[in-house]
Each structure stands twice: as C-alpha cells, then as structure tokens.
C-alpha cells in the first residue's frame, strides 16, 4: 500500500518522485535527442544482408518455435435493460450508504472489482492520469466521506467515496458493478461466427474479407492478425501467447480455423472469436529466409547506434566537457577528451 511504501522508504511518494525527477528528466531528454538524430534512418536490404554476414556463425541466436494467429471477434452489445438493472442496483447501494450503512462493508459484499473489494473498495493513493478519466474527474471533486453519483467508465458503473486527498493524489473507496451480456446475446454472437466460418469454408469470402466486414476487434486494421506487444511483430513464442489462445491454436494445422471459442475483452466483457493459425515456425538458428524482419530490426538498431556514436564524437570535439578527476583515467565508450 501507499502507507507501507512510505513507511519503508521513510519518505512520502511525492518526495520519492522528486528525488528521481531530474534523473528521469535527463533520461527523457536523451531519448528525445536520440530520436531526433535517427528519425530519418533507414536500412536497405543490402545493409541487412551485410549485417547478417558479419554475425559470427557461433553467435547466431537460436529462435524458438513461433506462431502467427489471426482472429475474427464478435462482441455482443449489453442490452439497455441490463444497463438499467445495474444502475438501479448501484443506486440502491448508494442510498444504503447515505442512510448510514458502511461503504466498506457493501464494497466487500457487492463490488465486482475483486482486488479493491478485499480492502473495502479502497484503491490506495493514486495520482492524476492513473485512473479512468471519468472516474478521476469525480474523485478529485469529492469532499471527505462524500459519496458520488453513479459514474460510468470503460469498466462499468461505480459509486465513489473520498477517503483523503493529498495535493495531486487521491484515495477513494468504490463499488463497481459490471453489466453482463445476456446468454441469448452470447449465443447469437456464437451463431453469427459459425455462419461466418461457413462462408469462409465455402470460399464465398476470404478470412481477411470476413475480418473487414464482420470483426468487432479494434485491431482489425491489421487484417485480424494478432500483434505481439513485446516485439511489435506478428509472431509469438509459446510463452508470449495468452494460454487460452495457445490451447486452441496448438491443435490447428497451418491455415486451419477454430470453431467459435469464448474470450474476454480487455475490459472483461464476454464474447466469442474464431482463431486461424497462419503459420508456425520450427526452432532454428536465425537466418535471412525465416527471420528477415527480426534481423532487419537488429541491423537498424545497430545503424542507429553508430549514427548516435558519430554524432557524439562530432559534438564532443567542439564542446567543453568537464570530467570528475577520479574518473579521468577511465576508459570511456566515447572519446570525450582530445589527447
């Protein structure tokens, strides 16, 4: 918790952040300058090949098996009746608090934010920009112990109670209720996906056309291909995949589709999707045929590093640099002193 953190370090979070502020400011400045220096840097196929040839054979990295997966998602809407039901229930809880019942007890009993519910709905001290905008806007306007009206966010519907505010930090309790998709609407989404799969199997449209026309996935601009957030590529190692996705695609042959399988969106909504295994690589040493994109990224980063190093050498020759005496005899990556 915030309190335990401050007790451990014997300083407030504000003081802790202030201690690192200058260091982080300089780090951000360095990153921005480096981006400016290398923003127009490009790498040609011949440079990629030359980079690869210069890697000693015994230093070539071993690439684990990877898969590329596409999806078609159907997200059934939450009915207006369900939204009204949740709002009514939350209003009842709010009135119970206003009539004297303990907010924390009701949060433990009814809140669907499992993590905060264990603490009576308390989220701990958080700063601006760390919460849903709608939630934050209300939290920072409340007075101590005041209970908010119903607030709707991406997560669902909330009521808030202010515990304390310290400058730009606030601690509130909340009760979250999440509208549920009805079993009928879920069944309809599954049936729609089954029909879409039938169109693809009968070759009445391609998988990519079905993605464009029918998928509710916000990321469908990529043609439904899942993007690995770690590498920025379309390939996933086994341990980088959602286990539920791996369990499905591990049984598929390349080019095969799954049946409609249940999933949860990032905000916890129930829905269905079809998964297709586009390709699967075998474990191997990195090579240009199978790993061109990866090697291209390595080559580009190496080229950017050289450009930055050249820029430093050029600037250092005409810049006054003072080096602490105790470090004067050290070997530096860059030549700061003209000898």
C-alpha positions in Angstrom: 0.0 0.0 0.0 1.0 3.7 -0.3 1.4 3.8 3.5 3.6 0.8 3.7 5.7 2.2 0.8 6.2 5.5 2.6 7.0 3.8 5.9 9.6 1.5 4.2 11.4 4.4 2.5 10.8 6.9 5.3 9.6 9.5 2.8 6.4 10.4 1.0 5.7 9.4 -2.6 6.0 13.0 -3.6 9.5 13.2 -2.0 10.4 9.9 -3.6 9.3 11.1 -7.1 11.1 14.4 -6.6 14.3 12.5 -5.8 14.3 10.9 -9.2 12.7 13.8 -11.2 16.0 15.3 -12.5 17.4 11.9 -13.4 14.2 10.9 -15.3 14.1 14.4 -17.0 17.6 13.9 -18.3 16.8 10.4 -19.5 13.7 11.6 -21.4 15.8 14.4 -22.9 18.5 11.9 -24.1 15.8 9.7 -25.6 14.2 12.6 -27.5 17.6 13.8 -28.8 18.4 10.3 -30.0 15.1 10.0 -31.7 15.7 13.4 -33.5 19.1 12.2 -34.6 17.9 8.9 -36.0 14.4 9.7 -37.1 15.2 9.5 -40.8 17.4 6.5 -40.5 16.5 3.7 -43.0 18.0 0.3 -43.7 18.4 -1.2 -47.1 18.2 -5.0 -48.0 21.9 -5.0 -48.9 22.7 -3.5 -45.5 20.6 -6.2 -43.8 22.4 -8.9 -45.7 25.8 -7.4 -44.8 24.8 -7.1 -41.1 23.8 -10.8 -41.1 27.0 -11.9 -42.8 29.1 -10.1 -40.2 27.5 -12.1 -37.3 29.9 -14.9 -36.4 28.2 -18.3 -37.1 28.6 -19.4 -33.5 26.9 -16.2 -32.3 23.7 -16.6 -34.3 20.8 -16.6 -31.9 18.6 -19.6 -31.6 14.9 -18.8 -32.5 12.2 -20.8 -30.7 9.1 -22.1 -32.4 6.7 -19.2 -33.1 3.2 -18.9 -34.4 1.2 -16.2 -36.3 -2.5 -16.1 -35.5 -5.5 -14.1 -36.9 -8.9 -13.6 -35.3 -12.5 -12.6 -36.0 -14.2 -11.2 -33.0 -17.9 -10.7 -32.3 -18.7 -8.6 -29.2 -22.4 -8.8 -28.3 -23.9 -5.5 -27.0 -25.1 -5.1 -23.5 -28.8 -4.6 -23.5 -30.4 -1.3 -22.2 -32.4 -3.4 -19.7 -29.2 -4.8 -18.3 -27.6 -1.3 -18.0 -30.8 -0.1 -16.3 -30.7 -3.1 -13.9 -27.1 -2.3 -12.9 -27.8 1.4 -12.4 -30.8 0.6 -10.2 -28.8 -1.8 -8.1 -26.0 0.6 -7.6 -28.4 3.4 -6.7 -29.9 1.1 -4.0 -26.4 0.6 -2.6 -25.7 4.3 -2.7 -28.9 5.1 -0.8 -28.0 2.5 1.8 -24.7 4.3 2.4 -26.4 7.6 2.6 -28.8 6.1 5.2 -25.9 5.1 7.4 -24.6 1.7 6.2 -20.9 1.2 6.0 -19.5 1.8 2.5 -16.6 -0.6 3.0 -18.9 -3.5 4.1 -21.0 -3.0 1.0 -17.9 -2.9 -1.2 -16.7 -6.2 0.2 -20.1 -7.8 -0.3 -21.1 -6.4 -3.8 -18.2 -4.8 -5.7 -17.0 -6.6 -8.8 -13.5 -5.1 -8.6 -12.1 -8.1 -6.7 -8.8 -6.5 -5.8 -10.2 -3.4 -4.2 -13.2 -5.2 -2.7 -10.9 -7.1 -0.4 -9.9 -3.8 1.1 -13.4 -2.5 1.4 -13.3 -0.8 -2.0 -10.2 1.2 -1.2 -7.9 1.8 -4.2 -5.0 3.5 -2.4 -3.4 6.9 -3.1 -3.1 7.5 -6.9 -2.1 10.5 -8.9 -3.7 12.2 -11.8 -3.6 10.3 -15.0 -3.6 6.9 -13.3 -7.4 6.3 -13.4 -10.2 6.3 -15.9 -10.8 10.0 -16.9 -14.5 9.9 -15.9 -13.6 8.3 -12.5 -10.7 10.7 -11.9 -12.8 13.8 -12.7 -15.3 12.8 -10.0 -12.8 11.6 -7.4 -10.9 14.9 -7.3 -14.1 16.9 -6.8 -15.4 14.9 -3.8 -15.2 16.1 -0.2 -14.1 13.8 2.6 -16.6 11.0 3.1 -18.8 12.3 0.4 -20.5 9.7 -1.8 -20.6 10.4 -5.6 -23.4 9.9 -8.0 -23.1 6.9 -10.4 -20.0 7.2 -12.7 -19.8 5.2 -15.9 -16.3 4.1 -17.2 -15.0 1.5 -19.6 -15.0 -1.0 -16.7 -18.7 -0.5 -15.8 -20.6 1.6 -13.2 -19.2 3.0 -10.0 -20.0 4.9 -6.9 -17.1 6.6 -5.0 -16.4 7.8 -1.5 -13.5 10.0 -0.8 -11.1 8.9 1.9 -8.5 11.6 1.6 -6.8 13.9 -0.8 -3.1 15.0 -0.7 -2.5 17.6 -3.3 -2.5 15.8 -6.7 -3.1 12.4 -5.1 -6.4 11.0 -4.0 -7.6 7.9 -2.2 -11.2 6.7 -2.6 -13.3 3.7 -2.0 -15.5 2.5 -4.8 -18.1 -0.1 -5.6 -18.0 -1.4 -9.2 -20.9 -3.2 -10.9 -20.4 -4.6 -14.4 -23.3 -5.0 -16.9 -23.4 -8.5 -18.2 -24.1 -9.7 -21.7 -27.1 -12.0 -21.7 -26.8 -15.7 -22.6 -29.1 -15.1 -25.5 -26.8 -12.4 -27.0 -23.7 -14.5 -26.4 -25.4 -17.4 -28.2 -26.3 -15.1 -31.0 -22.7 -14.0 -31.3 -21.5 -17.6 -31.5 -24.1 -18.4 -34.1 -23.0 -15.4 -36.2 -19.4 -16.6 -36.1 -20.4 -20.1 -37.1 -22.2 -18.6 -40.1 -19.1 -16.5 -41.0 -16.9 -19.6 -40.7 -19.2 -21.4 -43.1 -18.9 -18.6 -45.7 -15.1 -18.8 -45.4 -15.1 -22.6 -45.7 -17.3 -22.5 -48.8 -14.8 -19.9 -50.2 -17.6 -17.3 -50.6 -15.2 -14.9 -49.0 -11.6 -14.9 -47.6 -10.8 -14.8 -43.9 -9.4 -11.3 -44.4 -12.6 -10.1 -46.1 -14.6 -11.6 -43.2 -12.4 -9.7 -40.7 -13.0 -6.4 -42.6 -16.8 -6.9 -42.8 -17.7 -8.6 -39.5 -15.0 -8.4 -36.8 -15.6 -6.2 -33.8 -11.9 -6.3 -32.9 -10.5 -2.7 -32.6 -7.2 -4.0 -34.0 -8.7 -5.5 -37.2 -6.9 -2.9 -39.2 -4.0 -5.4 -39.3 -6.3 -7.9 -41.1 -7.1 -9.6 -37.9 -3.5 -10.7 -37.2 -2.6 -10.5 -33.6 0.3 -8.2 -32.8 2.9 -9.2 -30.2 3.1 -6.3 -27.7 6.6 -7.4 -26.6 8.2 -7.5 -30.1 5.8 -5.4 -32.2 5.8 -8.2 -34.8 3.1 -10.8 -35.7 5.0 -13.7 -34.3 4.5 -15.2 -30.8 6.6 -17.6 -28.9 4.5 -20.1 -26.9 5.0 -18.3 -23.6 4.1 -15.0 -25.1 0.6 -16.1 -26.1 -2.5 -16.0 -23.9 -2.8 -19.6 -22.7 -6.4 -19.8 -23.9 -5.2 -18.8 -27.4 -2.4 -21.3 -27.3 -4.6 -24.1 -26.2 -6.8 -23.6 -29.3 -4.2 -22.9 -32.0 -1.8 -25.7 -30.7 -4.4 -28.2 -32.1 -4.7 -26.4 -35.5 -2.7 -27.1 -38.7 -1.4 -24.1 -40.6 -4.3 -22.4 -42.4 -6.9 -24.1 -40.2 -9.6 -22.2 -38.3 -11.0 -23.0 -34.9 -14.7 -23.1 -34.1 -16.1 -20.1 -32.2 -14.4 -20.0 -28.8 -15.3 -17.8 -25.8 -13.0 -15.0 -24.8 -12.9 -11.9 -22.6 -12.1 -8.4 -23.9 -9.6 -6.2 -22.1 -12.4 -4.6 -20.1 -13.7 -8.1 -19.0 -16.7 -8.5 -21.4 -17.7 -11.9 -22.5 -17.6 -12.5 -26.3 -16.6 -15.1 -28.9 -13.9 -15.3 -31.6 -12.6 -17.6 -34.4 -8.8 -18.1 -34.4 -6.8 -19.1 -37.5 -3.2 -20.4 -37.4 -1.5 -18.6 -40.3 2.0 -20.1 -39.8 4.2 -22.0 -37.4 8.0 -21.9 -37.4 10.3 -24.6 -36.2 13.1 -23.9 -33.7 16.1 -22.8 -35.7 19.2 -20.6 -35.9 18.3 -17.1 -37.1 18.5 -16.9 -40.9 17.5 -14.3 -43.6 14.8 -16.5 -45.1 12.8 -17.1 -41.9 13.8 -14.1 -39.8 14.3 -11.2 -42.2 12.1 -8.8 -40.2 13.8 -9.6 -37.0 17.3 -9.3 -38.5 16.3 -6.1 -40.2 15.3 -4.6 -36.8 18.7 -5.7 -35.3 20.5 -4.1 -38.3 18.5 -0.9 -38.0 19.2 -0.6 -34.3 22.9 -1.2 -34.9 23.0 1.5 -37.6 21.2 4.0 -35.3 23.7 3.2 -32.6 26.6 4.0 -35.0 24.9 7.3 -36.1 24.5 8.4 -32.4 28.1 7.5 -31.6 29.3 9.5 -34.6 27.1 12.4 -33.5 28.6 12.3 -30.0 32.2 12.3 -31.4 31.5 15.2 -33.6 29.9 17.3 -30.9 32.5 16.3 -28.2 35.3 17.7 -30.4 33.8 21.2 -30.1 32.2 21.0 -26.7 33.6 21.9 -23.3 33.4 18.7 -21.2 34.5 18.6 -17.5 35.3 15.1 -16.2 35.5 14.4 -12.5 39.1 13.9 -11.6 38.6 10.4 -10.1 37.3 9.2 -13.4 39.9 10.9 -15.6 41.9 7.7 -16.1 38.9 5.6 -17.0 38.3 4.1 -20.4 35.2 5.6 -22.0 32.9 4.2 -24.7 33.2 7.7 -26.4 36.3 9.8 -26.7 35.4 12.8 -24.6 38.9 14.2 -24.3 41.2 15.1 -27.1 44.6 13.7 -26.1 
